[in-house]
Amino acid sequence: MQNSHRLQPRPGDSRRGAIAPLVAVLLPILAVMVGFAVNVAYMEMVRTQLRISCDSAAKAGLISMGATQNTTTAQNFARTVSANNLVGGQALQLSNSNIEFGNATKNVSGTYVFTSGGTPTNASRVTGTTTVPYLFGAFMPNGHFTVTQVSLTARVAYDIALVLDRSASMSFDLSGNEFVYPADRALFSPLQAYFTPPSSTGSRWNALTNAVNTFVTVLQSRNIDAHVCLVTFAENYTFGNYTATEASLDVDLTANYNQIVTGMNVWGQTPLLGDTNMQAGLALAQTELTGPRSRLTANRVQILLSDGVATTGNTNIASLTQAARVNSGIITYTIAFGGEAASGTPQATMAGAAASGHGVFYNAPTAAQLQTAFQQIADSLPAVFID
C-alpha cells in the first residue's frame, strides 16, 4: 500500500503552473511596450535630425543670399547643406517653396515676425517635412510617421553712409567760436589758417577723424555685417588755386574699413573750404545707398554730422531725411558737433532731421562726447540670428 502523503501535490506546484500562462500573456504586452518606447525615442531622434537639417539650410541660405544677392544660388546652397545632414537615414528633400527669403521684424512682444518676400531681405525660413518608417512598425497603427520642422534665421546687415561736414569751420578749434584755430595755428593769420589743412591735434576735423576710427573699430569688434561709405560736403568754392566741391563720395560702400580711415586722413591733409550744403551730401549718400553697390539684404542707415547749420541748398533738412526714409527706407542718425551746434537753431535742425528720419539725435559739444556718440551708434546696431 502506497503512502498517502505521496499523492498530495508538493508546495509550489500550483503556483508554478499558474505563472507559466501569466508569462505567456505578459510577454507580448512587454514586447509591445518595449517596441513603443523604442519608436518614441526614434521619433525624437528624427525630429532632432530634421531640426538640425532645417537650421543648417536656413543659415546657409541666408549667408549665401548675403554674399551673392541671388535667390536661386542661395536656395541651391541651402539644399546642398541640408543634404549633408541625414534625417532618418535619408537626405532631406527641399523644394524652392520650402526655402523662403524675406524680412524678419521684431514686434511689440519681442518676437520676430517673418514676411516672405519682404525687404530688406534679412531672413530665411526653411520648412522641412519627412516621412520615416518606424523601427518596429508592427507595434504601431501605421508603419510610418511624418515630422515637420520650420526654421527661421535672420541676420541684420547694414549699408551705412557717413555724411560728414567738411566746411571751413571744421578746421576751427572746439571753443565754439568762429575763426578761432587750434594753438598750433596761432602763428598763422586767419587767412593763412583758412587755406591750411586742419590741425592734426586740436581741430574739429581731427576730433571727427578720431571718432570715426572709434566707430569702425566697434563695428569690427562686434562683427557687424556692415558696409560703410564716406560722403563729405561743403560747397562749390574757388579761390585762385584753391577749390572745393559741394559734395564728394570719397569712399564707396565697402567692408574694408581701412579705406574709411584713409579717406578721413586725406581730408585731414587738405584745406577745408567753403560753407555748408547738407542737401548735396544727403543726395549723394542716398544715391550710393540705393545704387549698384547697395545690398538687397541690408538696412540703409546714414549718419549726418555738422558743426553748424545748412547755409546753401535746401536748408529744410528734416524734409530731406523724411523723403529718404519714405522713398528709400533710409534711417538717419544726426550729430550736432561743437559748441556752436550745442544749442539753438543748429541743435533744433539736427534733432528734427533725426526725428523725421526715424533715427536718434546726438548732441556733442566736445570731442569726448563725439566719441561717445559714434560708439553708441555702433553699439546700437543689432546683429541677430534667430532659430
Residue pairs with C-beta under 8 A, 6 or more apart in sequence:
31 139
32 139
35 135
35 136
35 138
35 139
35 140
36 136
36 139
36 140
38 135
38 136
39 134
39 135
39 136
39 139
39 140
42 134
42 135
43 145
43 147
46 87
46 88
46 130
46 132
46 145
46 147
47 147
47 149
49 85
49 86
49 87
49 88
50 87
50 92
50 128
50 130
50 147
50 148
50 149
51 149
51 151
52 85
53 82
53 85
53 87
53 92
53 128
53 149
54 82
54 92
54 126
54 127
54 128
54 149
54 150
54 151
55 126
55 151
55 153
55 387
56 81
56 82
56 84
56 85
57 78
57 79
57 81
57 82
57 92
57 94
57 99
57 126
57 128
57 151
58 78
58 124
58 125
58 126
58 151
58 152
58 153
58 387
59 124
59 153
59 385
60 77
60 78
60 80
60 81
60 82
61 74
61 75
61 77
61 78
61 99
61 101
61 124
61 126
61 153
62 74
62 101
62 123
62 124
62 153
62 154
62 155
63 155
64 73
64 74
64 77
64 78
65 71
65 74
65 101
65 121
65 124
65 297
66 155
66 157
66 225
66 295
66 297
68 74
69 295
69 296
69 297
71 101
74 99
74 101
74 124
75 96
75 99
78 94
78 99
78 124
78 126
79 94
79 99
82 91
82 92
82 94
82 126
82 128
83 91
83 92
85 92
87 128
87 130
87 132
88 130
88 132
89 132
90 130
90 132
92 128
92 130
94 126
94 128
98 126
98 127
98 128
99 124
99 125
99 126
100 114
100 116
100 117
100 124
100 125
100 126
100 127
101 116
101 117
101 121
101 123
101 124
101 125
102 114
102 115
102 116
102 117
102 118
102 121
102 123
102 124
102 125
103 114
103 115
103 118
103 119
103 120
103 121
103 122
103 123
104 112
104 113
104 114
104 115
104 122
104 123
104 152
104 154
104 386
105 112
105 113
105 115
105 118
106 112
106 113
107 113
112 123
112 152
112 154
112 386
114 123
114 125
114 152
114 154
116 125
119 296
119 329
120 157
120 295
120 296
120 297
120 298
120 299
120 300
120 329
121 296
121 297
122 154
122 155
122 156
122 157
122 297
122 299
123 152
123 153
123 154
123 155
123 386
124 152
124 153
124 154
125 150
125 151
125 152
125 153
126 150
126 151
127 148
127 149
127 150
128 148
128 149
128 150
128 151
129 146
129 147
129 148
129 149
130 146
130 147
131 144
131 145
131 146
132 144
132 145
132 146
132 147
133 143
133 144
134 140
134 143
134 144
134 145
137 143
137 144
151 387
152 386
152 387
153 385
153 386
153 387
154 384
154 385
154 386
155 225
155 383
155 384
155 385
156 225
156 299
156 381
156 382
156 383
156 384
157 225
157 226
157 295
157 297
157 298
157 299
158 224
158 225
158 226
158 227
158 298
158 299
158 300
158 301
158 381
159 226
159 227
159 229
159 253
159 289
159 294
159 295
159 298
159 299
159 300
159 301
160 226
160 227
160 228
160 229
160 301
160 302
160 303
161 228
161 229
161 230
161 231
161 285
161 288
161 289
161 301
161 302
161 303
162 212
162 215
162 228
162 229
162 230
162 231
162 260
162 302
162 303
162 305
163 231
163 232
163 233
163 278
163 281
163 282
163 285
163 302
163 303
163 304
163 305
164 208
164 212
164 230
164 231
164 232
164 233
164 281
164 305
165 232
165 233
165 234
165 276
165 278
165 281
165 305
165 306
165 307
165 308
165 337
166 205
166 232
166 233
166 234
166 267
166 272
167 233
167 234
167 235
167 272
167 273
167 274
167 275
167 276
167 307
167 308
168 194
168 234
168 272
168 273
168 274
168 275
169 178
169 204
169 276
169 307
169 308
169 338
169 340
170 198
170 203
170 204
170 205
170 208
170 272
170 307
171 181
171 193
171 194
171 196
171 197
171 198
171 199
171 203
171 204
171 205
171 271
171 272
172 178
172 179
172 180
172 181
172 203
172 204
172 307
172 338
173 180
173 181
173 182
173 183
173 199
173 202
173 203
173 204
174 202
174 204
174 207
174 338
174 339
174 365
174 366
174 367
175 339
176 338
176 339
176 340
176 342
176 365
177 339
177 340
178 340
179 190
179 193
179 194
181 188
181 190
181 193
181 199
181 203
182 199
182 201
182 202
182 203
183 201
183 202
184 199
184 201
184 202
185 193
185 196
185 199
188 196
194 271
194 273
195 239
195 242
195 271
195 273
196 271
197 268
197 269
197 270
197 271
197 272
198 204
198 205
198 206
198 268
198 272
199 206
200 206
200 268
204 307
204 337
204 338
205 267
205 268
205 272
206 268
207 337
207 367
207 370
208 264
208 305
208 337
208 370
209 264
209 265
209 268
210 367
210 371
211 367
211 370
211 371
211 373
211 374
212 260
212 261
212 264
212 374
213 261
213 264
214 371
214 374
214 375
214 378
215 374
215 375
215 377
215 378
216 228
216 257
216 260
216 261
218 374
218 375
218 378
218 379
219 226
219 228
219 257
219 378
219 381
220 257
222 378
222 379
222 381
222 383
223 383
224 378
224 381
224 383
225 298
225 383
226 255
226 381
227 253
227 254
227 255
227 293
227 295
227 298
228 251
228 253
228 254
228 255
228 257
228 260
229 249
229 251
229 252
229 253
229 254
229 285
229 288
229 289
229 293
230 249
230 250
230 251
230 259
230 260
230 263
230 264
231 247
231 248
231 249
231 250
231 281
231 284
231 285
231 288
232 247
232 248
232 250
232 267
232 281
233 246
233 247
233 248
233 276
233 277
233 278
233 280
233 281
233 284
234 244
234 245
234 246
234 247
234 272
234 273
234 274
234 275
234 276
234 277
235 244
235 246
235 274
235 275
235 276
235 277
235 280
235 311
235 312
236 244
236 245
236 246
236 274
237 243
237 244
237 273
237 274
237 275
238 244
239 273
242 271
242 273
243 273
244 272
244 273
244 274
246 274
246 277
246 280
246 312
246 313
247 277
247 280
247 281
247 283
247 284
248 284
249 284
249 287
249 288
250 263
250 266
250 267
251 259
251 260
251 262
251 263
252 288
252 293
253 288
253 289
253 293
253 294
254 260
275 311
275 312
276 306
276 308
276 309
276 310
276 311
276 312
277 310
277 311
277 312
277 313
278 304
278 306
278 310
278 313
278 315
278 317
278 320
279 310
279 313
279 314
279 315
279 317
279 320
280 313
281 304
282 302
282 304
282 317
282 320
282 321
282 324
285 302
285 330
286 302
286 324
286 328
286 330
288 294
289 300
289 302
289 328
289 330
290 300
290 328
294 300
299 329
299 331
300 328
300 329
300 330
300 331
301 330
301 331
301 332
301 333
301 359
301 381
302 324
302 330
302 331
302 332
302 333
302 357
303 332
303 333
303 334
303 335
303 374
303 377
304 317
304 321
304 332
304 333
304 334
304 335
304 350
304 353
305 334
305 335
305 337
306 335
306 336
306 337
306 341
306 346
306 350
307 336
307 337
307 338
307 340
307 341
307 346
308 338
308 340
308 341
308 346
309 315
309 345
309 346
309 349
310 317
310 349
314 320
315 349
317 349
317 350
317 352
317 353
318 349
318 352
318 353
318 355
318 356
319 356
320 353
321 330
321 332
321 334
321 353
321 354
321 356
321 357
321 359
322 356
322 357
324 330
324 332
324 357
325 331
325 332
325 356
325 357
325 358
330 357
331 357
331 358
331 359
332 353
332 354
332 356
332 357
332 358
332 359
333 354
333 357
333 359
333 360
333 361
333 362
333 377
334 350
334 351
334 353
334 354
334 357
334 359
334 360
334 361
334 362
335 350
335 361
335 362
335 363
335 364
335 370
335 373
335 374
336 342
336 346
336 347
336 349
336 350
336 351
336 361
336 362
336 363
336 364
337 364
337 365
337 370
338 364
338 365
339 365
340 346
341 347
341 350
341 363
341 365
342 363
342 365
347 363
350 361
351 361
353 361
354 360
354 361
355 361
360 377
360 380
362 369
362 373
362 376
362 377
363 369
364 370
364 372
364 373
